């Protein structure tokens, strides 16, 4: 057995490495416990002796009851009972530094009790010769090897004194100090000196053998306890480390038993689910994540889940703040002896919120599409725009001649209108595919909105004479730091989108409002159209996504690009006033600084 034991915490023994019989240094708490146990053992022994004394007084011994009062034993028992009580009281009341002295005092009481009991019961021929080895055991329990050796030495000294009395080397009238029930029996025959010496030698050998064996056993027991304590500390540290890792994982972790109850969860899982951790643990998985219930039932039908190449599955669920939340979930059945002993399997769920990741993937795909569209738009601009201008100019020249009749003029107007529409679409392609770098300047956003609304009202391409336009724009300037060209494009696209949406209503109306809120400016454009379907909301600002036959799907995409370039946000909601859609743009007065490339 390896004697080297790792360091122990306070309250436990500390061993010197490499010494199997090393002394044990105990703190106050451990020493008090040992004194209490040895005191309890001494009390039990004295109680047994008292019962024996009472039995002798009742006439169960060789003397009748009236002739055999065991006064000597009563005195001996009373004295040791008092000493035991005083020693125990001093153990609790004395200062901690003196408790080692009290342990030695308790050992001395045990040795004195054993020696006195042997002395009053025929000394070397006593029936209580087993008492000194018991005192040695008490010394080993109290003070390890040093206590056992000390008890054996004291017991040896007492036995030598008693042997000297029996051999006549010490003249002493010992008859009055013999218990009464032994006086009435036949006196034991005198032992030859050789037998006395041999008996004492055997007793001394027994004492020291008991001291060595008991101290060894107590030392090994202390080592075992210390090792068990060390294992408990390491297990507690491992458990704490596991809990720290479990709690600090950025992904959500859930352990779910076969009955669908969540047994443990980390903070990330609670945050993803949108509930407090205390509400998640102990709850049912079907209530917390009903989307996982089908997968859990499928796993209940198998004893073991193989680890496939792609074990993650995506789950789409309603988000906490509206919209949708996309989760990737990986499940693994936990295996092990502990799970088998519980009689119920548990499944570990690894949950990751990939909503933002999927949004970035969509944005990345959009950028890739825009890159290809940019190349296409540049080619279209060179190959189509110039011929369209030539066609439009030629038709206008033919219309100006005197030979053109009304039919030809009408057809020419159609050609000019269509070529202008094609040129406008091509311009949108060019603007979106290759936007210019924004040039921030201090501008009056309220004045710019007024000017763009007036220009848009008078645009002949509006084509809706019955369109009602209401504005709520403050007269005082609202200064923001922005790119004027980008802001003009943003306003124009929102107005055009509102005009096209209101075409489907019997009373086409558009409302424009502007308000300054703290460090931001909020532009609101509403229409009386049919509104935006819920299925179209997530894709409304994506390039080339349109719900109209004649739309290009670039107007609102341009709006979002301009807003995001200025550190703002755009969203769509239901217009309570007009019944259609309401596009709300929030722009900061001072856009955030961009880090240098």
N, C-alpha and C positions, 0 to 999 in steps of 0.2 A: 504493500500500500504506500502510495506516495504521501509523504508527510507534509509536503509543501502545500499550503493552503493560501488562497488569495486573501488580501486584507479584508477584515470584517468591519461592519459598521459598529457604531456605539451600541452598547448593551449586549455584546456577544464576545466570546473569548477570542484572544489574539495569540496565534501560535508562532513560535520561532521556527522558520523553515529548516528542515533537516533533522529535527530532534523530536523523536516520537514521544519522549517523556518531558517535553518542554512544559514549563509552568504556565498556568493559565491566569491571566489578569482579568478579573471580573469587575464590572462597574457596580455601582450601588444597587441598581435594580436587580441584576442577576444574583448578587450576594444576598440580598434580602430574601429573595425567593428560596435560595438554598437553606438559609437559616430557618425559614418558616417550615420547610419540609422536614428537616432534621428535628426541629422542635416538636412537630406533630408526631414523628416516629417515637421520640422519647416519651411524649405524653401517653401514647398508646401502650408503650412498655410499662410505664409506671402504673397505668390503669390496670393492666393485666396483673402486675404484682400486687396491687391493692385488692383485686378480686381474690387472688390466692391467699392473701393474709386474712381476709374476712372468712374464707372457707376454713382456714386453720382455726380461727377463733370460734367458729360454729361447731367445732368438734370433729371435723372431717379429717384431722390429722391424728397423730399418735397420742395426743393429750386431750382429755375431756375439755368441753367448752369453758367451764368455769375455772379450770386450772391453767389455761393456756392463753392469756392475753399477750398478743404479739406487739408489745409496746415498742420494741426496737425497730421492727419493720414499719410500724406507723410513723415513728419519728423520722426514719430514713426517707419514707415516701413523702411525708409532709415537707421535709427540708428540700428535697429535689423538685417537688412541685413548685415551691416558692421560688427556687433558683431559676426554674424554667420560665415562670411567669415574668420574673424580673429581667431575665435575658431577652425575652421577646419584647417586653415593653421598652427596654433600652434600645433595641434594634430600630424601632420606629421613632423614638424621641432623640436619640443621640445624633450628633453631626455626622455627615456622610464619611468624613475622614476616619472616624473611630469605629466604623462598622467592621473593618477587618479585625480589629482587636476583639470585638464582640463575637466574631466567628470563631476566633481562637478560644474565647471564653466558653462558647457553646460546646466546642470540642472537649475542653477540659471537664465540663460537667458530665458529658457522656462517658469519658474515661473514668472519672471518679465514681459515677454510678455503677459501672461494670465492676470496678475493683472493690468497691464497698460491698456489693452484693456477693461477690466471690468470698470476701473476707469473713462475712457473717454466716456463711454456709459451708464450713469445713475446709476453707482455703484451697489447698491443692487437690482435695478430694471433693470439691463442690460440684453440685449438679448444675451450677450456672457457669461452668467454664466456657460456655459458648458466648457469654456476654462480652468479654474483651474483643473477640473478632468482630462482633457487631459494632462496637465503638470504633474499630478501625474502618469499617464500612462507612460509618457516619463521618469520620474524618476525611475519607476520600471524597464523599459527596460534597462536603463543605469546601475543602481547600485542595482538592486534587492530590497529587503525589506528596506534597509537603505535609498536608494534614494527615494522610494515611500513615506516613512514616513516623510522624510525631505521635499519633495515637498508638502505633505499635510499640514505639520506644517507651512511652509512659506505661502501657500495659505490661511490657517486659519488666520494667522497674518494679511495678506492683507485685508481679508474680515472683520475682526474686526475693522481695521482702517477706512475702507469705511463705515461700519455701524455706527461708532462713528460720522462720518461726517454727515450722513443722520439723526442721532438722535440729532444733534446740540451739541454734547459734544465737538467737535473740530470745532472751528470757522475757516472756510477757504473759500475763494472766489474761488469756483471750476468752476464757469460758463465759464471763458475763456478757460478752459481745457476740454470742452465738444465738441464733433465733431459737425460740422456745420449743418449737416442734421438733427441732433436731436434738435438743437436750434429752428429750424423752425416749429417743431411740437408742439402740445399742451403739456404743461408741465404736467407730471404725477401727480396725486393727492398725497398729502403728506400721507405717510404711518403712521399708528399709531405705537407707539414704540413697542407694543407687536408683531405686524406683522413683523416689522424689525427684532426683536430678534428671532422670530420663523423662519423667512426666513434664517437668518444667521446660526441658529442652524442646519437647514436642510442642508444648503450648507456645513457646517463643517462636519456633519455626512456623507454626500456624499463623501467628500474628503477622509476621513479616511477609509470609506468602500471601496472606489475605491483603496486606497493604499493597504489595506489588501488583497482584492481579486486579484488585479493585481500582487502583489508580490507573492501570492500563485500560481497563474497561471504561472507566469514566472519561479518560482522555480520548479514547476512540469514539465514545458516544458524543463528546463535545465536538470532535472533528466532524462526525456525521451531521450533527445539527448545524454546525457552521457551514458545511458544504451545502446542505439543504437550503440554508438561508441565502447563501451565495447564488444558488440556482434560482431561488425565488426573486432575488434582486435582479438577476439577469433577465428572468422572464418578465418581470415588471418593466424593466428598461426596454426590452424588445417589444412588449405590448405598447408602451408609450411611443416608441419610435414608429410602430405600425400605425398607431392612431394619428401621429403627426403627419406621416406620409399620406394616410387616407384622407385627412382633413385638408391638406394643402394641395391635393391633386386639382389641376385646372379643369379636368373633365369630371362629370358627375358619375358617382359610383353608388349603386344600390345592390343590396343583397336581399333576395326575396325567397321566402320559403315556399314549399309546394302548395300551401293553402292560400298563397297570394298576399301574404302579409309582409310588409317591408321590415326587415330586421335591423338594418343599419343603412345610413345614408350620410354622405359628406355635405359640406356647405354648398359646393358647386352644384350637386344634384338638386338640393332644395331651391337654389337660385334659378336653375333651369326650369324646374317644375312651377316655380312661382309661389311657393308656400314656405312657411317657417320649418326649420329642420325638425323641431319637436312635433309638428303636425305630420311630417312625412313618415318618421319612424313610428311604426305601429299601425300605419294606415294601409289600406288595400291598394294594390297596384292598379286594379280596375278603376278605382276612383281617381287616382293621381295621374296615371297615364293610360287611359282606356285604349289608346292606339296600340299598346304593347300586349293587350290581353290575348289576341289571337296567336301571337308568337309564343306567349307563355304556355298556352294550352297545347300547342304543337310540341313544345319541349317536354311537356308532362308525359307524352306518349313514348318517349325514348328514355333509356337508362343512361345514355352517354351521348354527348354532342361532339361529333368530330369537328376538328378545326379546319374549315375549308379555306380555300385561297382568299376569298373575300367574305369574311364573316359579318361584315357590317351591313346594316340595312337602314334605309332612310325612312323617317316617319315625319309626316307633315301634320301639324296640329295648329289650332288657333293660337295666336300670340297673345301675350299679356296686355300689350298696349294696342291691340288691333293688328290686322294683317295676319300673316302666317308665320309659324316658327318651324324651321327644318332641323331635325335631329338625326344624327347617325347613332345607331344603337348596336352594340355587340353584346351577346349573351354567352355565358359559359357556366356550365354546371360545376359547382364546387365539389371536390372529392376529397376524402380523407377519413381518418379514424374517428375524429371528433364528430363529423357529420353522420357517420354510420352509427355511433353511439346514441346520437340524438334521435335516430330513427326517421329523420326527415331531411330531404335534400334542400340545398339552397342554391339559387342561381344568382350569379354576379352579372349585373348590367353595367356596361360602360357607355355612358351617354355623353354626346358632344353636340353642342349647339353650333350648327354650321350655317345659320341663316346669313350672317354677314359674309361668310366665305362664298356661299352660292351667289350672293349679290355681287361680290367682286368678280366672280367668274362670268356672270352675265355682262358686267361692265367691260370685262376684258374681251369677251366675244364681240361686244358692240364696237369696241375700238378696232378689233381686227376687221370687222365688216366695214367700218368707216374708212379704214386704210385702203381697202379694195375699192370702195365707192369713190374715194378721193381720186384714185388713178382713173377710174371710169369717168368721173365728172370732168377731169381735165381733158380727157379725150373727147367727151361730148362737147365741151365748150369750144374746142378748136374745130371739130368736124361738123357741128350742127348750128352753133350760135351764129356764126358769120353767114352761112347760107340763109338762115331764117331772116336775118336783117336785110339781106339782099332781096328776098322774096317780098318782105313787107314793104320795102322801099319801092320795088317795081310795081306792086299792086297800087300803092298810093299814087304813083305817077300816072298809072293808067286811069285811075279815078278822076284825076284832075283834067283829063282831056275832054274836049267837047263832044267827042263821039261816044262817050260812055253813057249808056241808057240806065234806067233805074234798076233793072235787074242786075246788070254788071256791077253797079255801085254797091248794091246790097251784097252780092257775092264777094266783092272785094272787101267790104267791111268784115264779113265772116272770116276771110283769110287773114286780114290784119289782126282781128281779135284772137284767132287761134294761134297765130305766130307769136303774138305778145304773151299769150298764156304759156306757150312752150318756152319762150325766152325767160319768163318768170320762174318756171319750174327748174330750168337749168341754172338760174341764179341761186335758187335755194340749194340745189345740189352743191354748187361751188362754195357757197357761204358755209354750209355745214361740214363739207368734207375738208376744207382748208381754211379754218377760221384764222383771223388775224390775231396777233398778240394784243390783249387788252391794254389800253393806255389810260391809266387812271388819272382823273382830273376832278377838281371840285366843281360840281354842277348842281343846278336847282332841279331836283327830281320832280317837284310839283309842276314847275313850268314846262318841263319836258313832256310830262304826261298830258298836260292841257294842249300843248302844240300838236302832239301826235294824235290825240283824239279829234281835234279840229281837222287835221289833214286827212285822217281816215274817214271822217264824215263826208268830206267833199271829194273823196276818191270816186271817179266814175265807175270803177270796177266793183263798187259796193253792190249795185244792182238791186237795192231794196229801198224803194222810196218810203215805205211805210214803217221802216225800222225806227223804233223809239230808243234814243240814247239818253240816259241820265248820268250825271256826274256829281260826285261829292269830293271835290278837291280843294284843300285849303288855299286861301289867297296868299298867305305868307309863304316865303320860300322854305323848302326842305332841302338842305344841303347834304349831299352825300359824296363820297369819293368813289367814282366809278368810271367805266368807259362809256362815253356818250353814244358811240355807234352801237355797242352791245345793248345798252339800255333801250335805245330806239327800236332795235330789232325785237327785243323782248316784248315791248308794249305793242308793237304792230302785230306780232304773231298772236298774242293773247286776244286782241280785238278781232282779228280775222277769224280766229277759232270760234269766238263767241258769236260773231255774225253768221258763220256757216251753221252753227248748231241751232240758232234761233230761226233758221229758214223753215224748220219743220213745225213751228208753232203757228197758230192762227193770228196771234198778236206778237210779232217778233220784237223783243226788247233786250237791251243790253245796259247794264249798270256798271259804272266804274267809280270806285272810291279809293281814297288814299288817306292814310293817317300815320302820324309819327308816334311810336310807342317806345319811350326810353331811348335806347341806343340803336333802334331799328326803325325801318319804314316798312309799312305793310300796304301792298297794292292788291286790291280785290277786284276781279272782273267776273261779273255774273251774267248769265243768259237765261232766256225763257225756253230753251230747248228741252229735249227729253231727259237730259241728265246723262250721267255716265254709269253704265252697268257695272256691278261689283266685280264681274269677271274681267273687265277691261282695266280696272284701276291699277293693278300691279304692272301692266304693260303700257300704260298710256303715254309715258314719257320715253319709251324705247324708240330708236330710229326705225322708220319705215313701218311702224305699227299704226294703222289708221282704221277707223270704222266707216269711212266715206269712200265712195267709189272714185271720186275725183281727187282725193287727198294723196299727198306724198308721204305723210307720216314723219315729216321733218320739222314742222312748225313747233310743236310742243317739245320735241327733242332739243331744238335750238334754245327754247326757253330754259329748259333745265340746265343745259350746258352753260349758258350765260349766268344763270343764278348761282350755280356751284362755283364758277370762276370768280365770283365776287363774294364767296363765303356765305351765301344765303341759302334759303330752302323754298321749295314750291310744293304745294299739295292741292288736291282737288276734294271738294265736298259737295253736299247738296245745298242748293240755294234756297233758303227759306223764303226769301222775298219774291223771286221770280219763278221758282219751281224747277229750274234747270240745274246746270252745273255752276260751281263757284270755284275759280282758280285763285289761290291765295299765295302771293309771293312775299316773302320776308327778306329784306336786304339790310345788312348792317350799315350804319353811317360810315364806319371805318372798317373796311375789309381786313381780315388778318394778314399779317405779313407772311409772305412765302419765303421759305429758306432758300438761300443762294444755291444754285446748281453746283 
